[in-house]
Amino acid sequence: MRIFELEKPKTPEQLRLDQLSVTSKRASDALKTERERQKAQRAQQALQKLRMTIKPNTATVKPIKPIKAV
């Protein structure tokens, strides 16, 4: 006998439960992906903000005079 011959067909209730389970897993995967995307986006924004605060303002930077050799 083959495996599919031993297994009985699922009832409509079992099929519905299987479908709900698959839908639930898909939704939880989508939620996890969205949270990771938002976390990465916040990190990128923080990095950009940090770069802007560290970057010296060119208007306030004075050039250094070269040292003359004696």
C-alpha distance (Angstrom), angle and dihedral (degrees) to the residues before:
residue distance angle dihedral
M1 . . .
R2 3.73 . .
I3 3.80 126.2 .
F4 3.80 94.6 -111.9
E5 3.80 89.3 53.7
L6 3.82 91.1 56.1
E7 3.77 95.3 47.6
K8 3.79 117.5 82.3
P9 3.78 119.7 -138.1
K10 3.77 114.7 -97.7
T11 3.77 121.3 -105.9
P12 3.80 120.0 -118.3
E13 3.83 88.8 -105.3
Q14 3.81 91.2 54.7
L15 3.79 91.2 47.0
R16 3.81 90.4 50.9
L17 3.82 91.2 50.4
D18 3.79 90.6 49.3
Q19 3.80 90.8 50.4
L20 3.81 92.1 48.5
S21 3.79 90.0 49.4
V22 3.81 91.9 51.7
T23 3.81 91.2 46.9
S24 3.80 90.8 49.9
K25 3.81 91.8 50.8
R26 3.80 91.3 48.6
A27 3.82 91.2 50.6
S28 3.80 92.7 48.6
D29 3.82 90.7 49.3
A30 3.81 90.3 50.1
L31 3.81 90.5 49.4
K32 3.80 91.7 50.5
T33 3.81 91.5 48.6
E34 3.81 92.2 49.1
R35 3.81 92.5 49.4
E36 3.81 90.5 50.8
R37 3.82 90.6 48.5
Q38 3.80 92.2 51.0
K39 3.80 91.4 46.3
A40 3.82 91.0 52.4
Q41 3.80 90.7 47.1
R42 3.83 91.7 52.3
A43 3.81 90.1 48.5
Q44 3.81 91.5 51.6
Q45 3.80 91.4 49.3
A46 3.81 91.1 49.5
L47 3.80 90.2 49.6
Q48 3.80 91.9 50.3
K49 3.80 90.9 48.5
L50 3.79 90.2 49.4
R51 3.80 91.6 50.2
M52 3.80 90.6 51.4
T53 3.81 92.6 52.4
I54 3.82 93.7 46.5
K55 3.80 95.3 44.9
P56 3.82 107.1 95.8
N57 3.74 117.5 -122.3
T58 3.82 106.5 -113.6
A59 3.82 92.1 -147.0
T60 3.81 92.9 62.4
V61 3.81 97.3 43.1
K62 3.81 113.0 96.3
P63 3.79 120.0 -154.9
I64 3.78 117.7 -111.7
K65 3.79 116.8 -120.7
P66 3.79 114.0 -123.9
I67 3.79 117.8 -111.5
K68 3.79 113.8 -112.0
A69 3.78 117.3 -130.6
V70 3.78 113.4 -121.8
